[in-house]
């Protein structure tokens, strides 16, 4: 789910990855012929995945019961010769007998290497399992309950697991897998085709279409929308970007001269500090943002040649973050994420999460120079999300498989070719909106998120043209962190704002 925006962050999956087997593959029942053509030495020869399976379920949302069809299915990925090289497993929730005007939303998580279970069972799917908040533990019973904040009452939902995540897998060797699936551009190409294939297979090309992406999924969504619009021939009505990783080029360490990395992080640190004091309000944050755009940036650029600027910087950053002034002065008012997460909770012997710095866990090595443990939220959410999803797929739906489910694949993240950091998502977003005067975009963040800070999106949105209407690209921020929807109130507010976008 991480955006991996912070190259120096202590929590990148690539740095923490342990060697895992290359993505395994197995053909679907109707792809047995493709499997038979493989060479004897092909290491991807595995039993086929089950045939698509659907069941009827119901959920209570907004005081009414909604009956829906839950489907676990597989779509093939083919190369330019027409050979099946991968299988994408999706989970779809559709309301039978609906009008053709009922929207359908395609949802992607990020990583790269994350399955879509987080948006599915954490945010907008019909069933919900708790994770990502203070007090949640890996040993909590992974029992899914009705999700009052589900979007199923106003849109069908299709959750897509990219190759190497969930049960989705490659049918080619490791080298071909990396080339075909584990890089920015190929990822966009095949996932866009998967969206198209589902629409054709399900007879939904006439339906309003939305693309939703969280974190690196927020990098994917605008690019997929533009690919669908300009190359495949499918118009997208709207985008929902959840804690998006929109602009790799402005990340921490992108340039030694730019104040942007420090500007982007500071408001989220200040928001977390205000929340700890019970003082977090939009008005308070408006003051923080104004300071960050103005005096903070100016004093940063003045540098050490101006002692008065440094003194102002230290005093204000200390006040905003709650950190020790000696530490702030030693760092010149430039507080990196890793230091902040370690130091702000050091007195309690705990460490904060990059996804929500007010969600903490005990630091197993409090005297070590650098953090030697994984992220508190990352480590606590793998068990409940994996167990809940596998239980749903295999026991409830009856899609029986003994393949391993990857809620978060360290191997995929480690193998990913990120290319040269650039602003392609923002470029494609601008072009897609400019091409379609009816398309709308909703960008949402949690105040406390330090993996994909809200202020980056604020600056990006403020630099975009008006595109005819100022509200076509809307930015909303809620209490919480990267997965702000894990807080019931924030999830409810997110749903209200999204439904207004769809209904509008």
SULURPE-V472038 format. One record per backbone hydrogen bond with DSSP energy under -0.5 kcal/mol. CO is the residue of the C=O (numbers start at 1). NH is the residue of the N-H. If there is no record, write none. Layout:
BEGIN
CO:NH
CO:NH
END
This chain:
BEGIN
2:111
5:7
6:9
9:12
12:16
13:17
27:49
28:31
29:32
31:35
32:36
33:37
35:38
39:42
42:45
44:46
46:27
49:29
53:72
55:70
57:68
59:61
59:66
61:64
64:61
65:67
66:59
68:57
68:70
69:71
69:94
70:55
71:73
71:92
72:53
73:90
75:88
76:78
77:85
77:86
79:82
83:79
83:85
85:171
85:172
86:77
87:89
87:169
88:75
89:161
90:73
91:159
92:71
93:157
94:69
94:96
95:98
99:102
103:156
104:210
105:107
105:158
106:212
107:160
108:214
110:112
110:113
110:114
113:409
115:118
116:120
117:121
118:122
119:123
119:124
119:125
120:125
121:129
124:151
126:147
128:145
133:136
137:140
141:143
142:144
145:128
146:148
147:150
151:154
151:155
154:103
156:105
157:93
158:107
158:160
159:91
160:162
162:165
165:168
166:406
168:164
169:87
173:177
174:178
175:179
176:180
177:181
177:182
178:182
181:183
182:417
183:187
184:188
185:189
186:190
187:191
188:192
189:193
190:194
191:195
192:196
193:197
194:198
195:199
196:200
197:201
198:202
199:203
199:204
200:203
204:207
208:104
209:237
209:238
210:106
211:240
212:108
213:242
214:217
215:218
215:219
215:245
216:219
216:220
217:221
218:222
219:223
220:224
221:225
222:226
223:227
224:228
225:229
226:230
227:231
227:232
228:233
228:234
237:440
238:211
239:442
240:213
240:242
241:243
241:444
242:215
244:246
246:426
247:250
248:251
251:254
252:7
255:258
259:263
260:264
261:265
262:266
263:267
264:455
265:268
265:269
266:270
267:271
268:272
269:273
270:274
271:275
272:276
273:277
274:279
274:280
275:278
279:281
281:285
282:286
283:287
284:288
285:289
286:290
287:291
288:292
289:293
290:294
291:296
292:297
294:298
295:299
296:300
297:301
298:302
299:303
302:305
303:306
305:307
306:309
306:310
307:311
308:312
309:313
310:314
311:315
312:316
313:317
314:318
315:319
316:320
317:321
318:322
324:328
325:329
326:330
327:331
328:333
329:332
331:334
333:335
334:336
336:340
337:341
338:342
339:343
340:344
341:352
343:346
345:348
345:350
346:349
349:363
351:361
354:450
354:451
355:482
356:353
356:359
358:360
359:353
361:351
362:364
363:366
365:368
375:379
376:380
377:381
378:382
380:384
381:385
382:386
383:387
384:388
385:389
386:390
387:391
388:392
389:393
390:394
391:395
391:396
392:397
393:398
393:399
398:400
404:406
405:407
406:166
407:115
408:410
409:413
410:414
411:415
412:416
416:418
417:184
422:248
422:249
423:427
424:428
425:429
426:430
427:431
428:432
429:433
430:434
431:435
432:436
435:437
436:439
440:239
441:474
442:241
443:476
444:243
445:478
446:449
448:357
451:5
453:456
453:457
454:458
455:459
456:460
457:461
458:462
459:463
460:463
461:464
466:469
467:469
469:472
470:473
472:441
472:474
474:443
476:445
478:447
480:448
481:484
483:486
484:487
486:488
487:491
488:492
489:493
490:494
491:495
492:496
493:497
494:498
495:499
496:500
497:501
498:502
499:503
500:504
END
